[in-house]
Amino acid sequence: MEEIKKNGINIEIDEDNTTPVPQDAFDKAELKFPCEFPISIMGMNVPEYKQTIFAILKKHVPEVEEKNLKTAYSANKKYCSIKTKFTAQSREQMDKLYEELTAHELVKWVL
C-alpha cells in the first residue's frame, strides 16, 4: 500500500490501485451552502427499499421528488442503487441525512 498526501489529506492507494475515501476527507471538504449535491445510496433490492429511501430523503430534503430518483440494479439484482441531486442548505442537513441513511439496515453504503 502506498500513501500520498494531496490537498492536506492523506490518501492510501491499495495494491489493486483503488483509492478508498479517507475518513477525514468529508470533514476537510470546504462546501459553500447552498450547493447542488449528488447522492448515491446502495442497498438491498427488496420491495420496500425505494419507498424507504425516498421517505428518508423527503424528511431531510422536503423538495426532493420521487420522479427525480434514478435507480440501477446490480447484475444479479440483489442490490439497488438510488441516485439523485438536491440543493443542500447546510452541513447539518447533510450530516443528519447521511447518519440516518447509513444507520438503516437496508443500506449498504452512501456516497
N, C-alpha and C positions, 0 to 999 in steps of 0.2 A: 504494500500500500504506500502510495506517495502522498505527501501533504504539501499543498501550496497555499499561499496567502494572497487573496485578491480583495481589494477594497476593504481591508481591515478584517476580513472574515477568513478563518481557516477552512480550507476545502480539502477533503480527503478523496483521492481517486483510487477506487478499488482495482484489484487485479484484472477484473473483467471490463475495465475502462468506464464503469458507471460512476456517477458522482452523487452520492446521497446528499440531501439538503442538510447543511449544518444546523444543529439545534438553535444556534443564535442568529441565524440568517434573518428570520422574520422579525426578531426583536430589533435588529440593527437597520432594517429597511426604513427608509425615510419616505413615508407616504404623505401626500398633502390631500386633505379632505375638503370637500367631497371629491371622490375619484371613481372612475369606472373600474370595476373589479371583477375579473373572471373567477369562477369557482367550478371545481370538478369534484364530484362525490362518487366514489366507487363502493358498491355494496352488493349484498346478496340479491339475486334476481328472484324475488318472491312477490306474490300478488300485491302485498301492501307496501312494498318498497317505495314506489314513485309517490304515492299519496303521503307516506310518512315524511319523506324528504321535502316534498312541497309544503307540508304543514310547518316543518321546522324553518324552512326558508321564509315562509309568509310571516311567521312570528317575529322574525328579526328584520325582515325586509318587506314591509307591508305592500310595496308597489310591485313586487315580483308577480308575474303572471304565469300560470301553468302552461300556456301555449308557447312560452319562451324557453321552456326546459327542453334540452336536446338529450336524447337517450341513445346509448350504444350498448351492445352486448358482447360479452366475451365469446370466443369461438364455440365453446360448449354451452353457452347461455346460462352458465352458473352465476355470472356476475353481471351487474348492470351499472353503467356509468351515466350520471346525470350531470350535464353542464349548463351553465347559464352565466350571464353577466348582470351586474347590478351596480347602482351608484352607492358606494359605501359612504356613509355620513361621518363615521368616526372609527377610531381604533377600537374603542369599547364595543361598538356594534359588531365589528369583525371578530373580535375575541370571543364574545358571547355566542355568536353563530358557530364558530369553529369548535368551541367547547361542547356545545350541545350536539353537533353533528358527530364529532369523534367519540362521544360518550355513548352513542346509540349502538345497540347490539347488531343491527343490520349493516352498519357502515364499516368498511374495511380501511379506507383512507380518504383524506380530503386534501385537495391541492387548491 
